[in-house]
């Protein structure tokens, strides 16, 4: 599976961005998700979505502000980010293949390239 993420950019605090990730293979076979990373820190979990889309865990820091969704017919997964904060500034990575019972970067099977999100105060 190859993943291509897009949609990053620069916004002011309180603004919104929508990230999208297109997969070369059948995303319906995989749990999908998003992680983010600030230089010098570990890659951290942001949100994930089960194969059917009925389970969507989020990191506490983004609950109520971010929404993950998927379209298995189009092999895409998206992350709608609202009420953005400067602390959300990071490189965001699309991910495929992870265990929803233990979502850690080291267990991800496939990574997309990162897309930069910058939130200014």
ABEGO torsion letter per residue (X at the ends): XBBBBBGBEBBBBGBBBBBBBBBABBAAABBBBBBBBBBGBBBBBABBBBAAGABBBBBAAABGABBBBBBAAAGBBBBBBBGBBAAABBBBBBBBGBBAABBBAAABABBBBBBBBBBBX
